[in-house]
Amino acid sequence: MAAEPGAILLVYVTCATEAEARRIGALAVTRHLAACANIRAHEAIFRWEGAVRIAPEAGLMIKTVGGCLAALRDLIVAEHSYTLPCIVAWPIAEGHAPYCDWVRQECQPPP
């Protein structure tokens, strides 16, 4: 189900390093596909190629709008080091109206 163009979304992406998360987040904001991106270092436990692995990662939380999601996803896939990057989006059910207005103003969906 596609999000409405003006719907506020939180997009979560896991990155191999904080530097990768910073680069992707900065590109998204610079290209007006996101209003803001936050980075948090963490450790991931996951199954990959039949083995359980533990690795450091950086979580990237991106605030955007539905109209930017496809272009944002394309940017992340093109710039990401993982074969299969985690890119998931959640709609924001409610938020501080002035903040949500700011997100909408900062994000410019491609034509």
C-alpha positions in Angstrom: 0.0 0.0 0.0 1.6 3.3 -1.1 1.6 6.2 1.2 -0.2 9.4 0.3 2.3 12.0 -1.2 2.1 14.3 1.8 2.1 11.6 4.5 4.9 11.9 6.9 7.0 8.7 7.0 9.9 7.4 9.2 12.2 5.3 7.0 14.6 3.0 8.8 17.8 1.8 7.1 20.7 -0.2 8.5 24.2 0.7 7.2 27.5 -1.1 7.5 29.2 2.0 9.2 28.3 5.3 10.6 30.2 6.9 7.7 28.0 5.1 5.2 24.9 6.2 7.1 26.1 9.8 7.3 26.8 9.8 3.5 23.4 8.4 2.6 21.6 10.7 5.1 23.4 13.8 3.8 22.6 12.9 0.2 18.9 12.4 1.0 18.7 15.8 2.8 20.8 17.6 0.2 18.5 16.2 -2.6 15.4 17.2 -0.7 14.2 13.6 -0.4 14.3 13.9 3.4 14.0 16.7 6.0 16.2 15.0 8.5 18.2 11.9 9.2 19.4 10.5 12.6 22.2 8.0 13.0 22.6 5.5 15.9 25.4 3.0 16.3 24.2 -0.5 17.3 24.9 -4.2 17.0 22.9 -6.5 14.7 22.2 -10.2 15.2 21.0 -11.7 11.9 20.9 -14.8 9.8 22.8 -14.5 6.5 23.8 -17.3 4.0 22.8 -19.9 6.6 24.8 -18.6 9.5 23.8 -16.5 12.5 26.1 -13.4 12.6 26.7 -10.5 14.9 28.1 -7.3 13.5 28.3 -3.6 14.3 25.9 -1.4 12.2 24.5 2.1 12.1 20.8 2.7 12.1 19.7 5.6 9.9 16.2 7.0 10.6 15.0 9.3 7.9 12.0 11.7 8.1 10.4 12.1 4.7 7.0 12.2 2.9 5.2 9.6 0.8 5.9 11.4 -2.4 9.7 11.1 -1.9 9.7 7.5 -0.8 10.4 5.8 -4.2 13.2 8.2 -5.1 14.7 7.9 -1.6 14.6 4.1 -1.9 16.4 4.3 -5.3 19.0 6.5 -3.8 19.6 4.2 -0.8 19.9 1.1 -3.0 22.3 2.9 -5.4 24.6 4.2 -2.6 24.4 1.3 -0.1 27.2 -1.3 0.4 24.8 -4.2 1.3 23.5 -6.6 -1.3 20.2 -6.5 0.5 19.8 -3.3 2.5 17.1 -3.0 5.1 14.7 -0.2 4.0 11.4 -0.1 5.8 9.0 2.8 6.2 6.3 3.5 8.8 3.6 6.1 8.5 3.5 8.7 11.3 0.0 8.5 12.8 0.3 11.8 14.6 3.0 14.4 15.3 3.6 17.9 16.4 1.9 19.9 13.6 4.6 22.5 13.2 7.3 19.8 12.9 5.2 17.8 10.3 4.7 21.0 8.3 8.5 21.6 8.4 9.1 18.0 7.1 6.6 18.6 4.2 8.3 21.9 3.4 11.8 20.4 3.3 10.9 17.4 1.1 10.4 18.0 -2.6 9.1 15.0 -4.4 10.6 14.5 -7.8 8.3 15.4 -10.8 
